[in-house]
Amino acid sequence: MSGTDLPPVEPARGSVACVIPAKDEVERIGATIDAVRKIAGVDLVVVVDDGSTDGTAEAAERAGATVVRHPRNRGKAAAMETGAAAVAKLDAGAGAGAGAGAGAGAAQPRHLLFLDADLADSATGAEPLIEPVLAGRADMTIGTLPAQLRPDGSKPGGHGFVVRLARSGIEQATGWAPEQPLSGQRCLTRVALEAALPLAPGFGVEAALSIDLGRKGFRILEIPIDVRHRASGTDLRGQLHRARQYLHLRRALSARNALPSRGPSK
């Protein structure tokens, strides 16, 4: 069943919804969902099919996720916003259905865990991101990943320029230099997410989230996690991906007056 037409399930206190933006991930999305459903605290998985043409939505539905579809590709930030809105709608329905005894809106809004669609079985490794948020020690956690390798064992392409630019921009804006500023594996409270809306478009979303929340005094922690995603190569597709990342990131930093005054730090 697609969209948010599933019957609302009242979230347990301190429960978490996992939102997974996905574009043409039919080969991995099912395994990713299966792994996420094993994470303690996650009681809802929402996949946002961002204009896929390969059956990603159908595979996600078979794996038991709530699926929301974009008819055309709108980018990662838009998919994150759509997924968060779907969770809010389900939470609101659960609250309204709590009855007069509990009071409308009495249900606890879910925290939000954002994960990439290509993590497959390794997605269970994201579980450490949740506890600091549930315990109230952090408003947003960011997963720092081990060194990623391509299927043939080689290192991914790129020279780290985009990462250094993101780190320098965040440091200039907030005084904090994250280890992995572009990590998409994050858990945050509903309050924190709403404070960052609208999200920066495209691949500028992660750095912008850290800047916007850091400037507003939200507590951000980096947490080591053992997850594996598909590393980009040195071929034309990989180079084009990094070029888009750079352009989106530069746009997001510029909009926040956070373009480094000097070159990206090492």
C-alpha positions, 0 to 999 in steps of 0.5 A, spaced: 500 500 500 503 506 497 502 513 501 500 514 508 493 511 507 495 505 512 492 505 519 495 509 524 499 505 529 500 509 536 507 510 537 510 508 543 514 513 548 520 514 545 519 510 538 523 512 532 521 512 525 526 511 519 526 515 513 529 512 507 530 516 501 531 512 495 532 512 487 533 506 483 535 502 489 531 495 487 537 491 488 538 493 495 532 497 498 529 490 501 535 488 505 536 495 507 529 495 510 529 488 513 535 490 517 532 497 519 526 493 522 531 489 527 534 496 530 531 496 537 526 502 537 524 503 530 517 501 529 516 505 523 520 505 516 518 510 511 521 509 504 520 515 499 521 513 492 524 519 489 522 518 482 525 511 481 524 507 474 526 500 477 521 497 481 524 500 488 517 502 490 514 495 489 520 492 493 520 497 499 512 495 499 514 487 499 519 488 505 513 492 509 515 499 509 510 505 508 512 508 501 511 515 499 512 516 491 515 522 488 512 522 480 519 525 478 526 526 482 526 531 486 532 530 490 535 528 497 532 534 501 525 533 498 525 526 499 527 527 507 522 532 508 516 528 504 518 522 509 518 526 515 511 529 513 509 522 512 511 520 519 508 526 522 501 525 519 501 518 522 503 520 528 497 526 528 493 520 526 495 516 532 494 522 537 487 523 534 485 516 535 488 516 542 481 517 545 478 522 550 481 519 555 488 520 553 486 526 549 487 528 542 495 529 540 497 525 546 501 520 542 509 522 543 511 524 536 517 519 533 524 521 533 527 521 526 532 516 523 535 518 516 539 512 513 541 511 505 537 506 501 544 502 499 546 500 506 543 493 505 544 488 511 549 493 514 543 498 516 543 494 523 549 498 524 546 504 525 543 503 532 548 507 536 545 513 533 538 512 537 540 512 544 543 519 545 537 522 542 532 517 546 536 519 552 536 526 551 543 527 550 543 530 543 538 533 539 542 530 533 547 524 532 551 523 526 554 517 524 561 516 522 563 511 518 569 506 517 573 507 511 569 505 505 571 500 499 568 498 492 566 491 491 573 490 488 576 492 494 579 498 491 578 505 495 573 510 492 574 515 487 575 523 489 580 526 493 576 529 499 575 536 496 568 536 497 568 533 504 574 539 506 569 544 503 563 542 508 568 541 514 571 548 513 564 551 512 561 548 518 567 550 522 566 557 520 559 558 521 559 554 528 566 553 531 565 546 530 569 541 525 565 535 524 569 528 522 564 526 517 560 533 515 557 529 509 554 523 513 547 522 511 546 517 517 543 521 522 538 521 528 534 527 530 528 529 534 522 532 531 523 539 534 530 539 531 528 537 524 522 542 524 527 548 526 531 546 520 526 547 515 526 548 509 532 543 508 537 545 503 536 542 497 540 536 494 546 534 496 547 540 501 542 538 506 547 535 511 552 540 511 546 545 512 543 541 517 549 541 521 550 549 520 542 551 522 542 546 528 549 548 530 547 556 530 541 555 534 544 551 539 542 544 538 546 539 541 550 535 535 554 528 536 558 524 532 557 517 533 561 511 530 557 506 526 559 500 522 555 501 516 557 500 509 554 503 503 556 503 495 562 507 494 562 512 488 568 510 483 573 514 478 568 513 472 564 519 469 558 517 473 562 518 480 565 524 477 558 527 475 556 525 482 561 529 486 560 535 481 553 535 483 555 534 491 560 540 490 555 545 486 549 543 491 554 544 497 557 551 495 550 553 494 548 551 501 554 554 504 553 561 500 546 561 502 548 561 510 554 566 509 558 560 510 563 559 504 570 559 507 574 565 507 580 561 506 581 554 502 578 548 505 582 545 511 585 539 511 
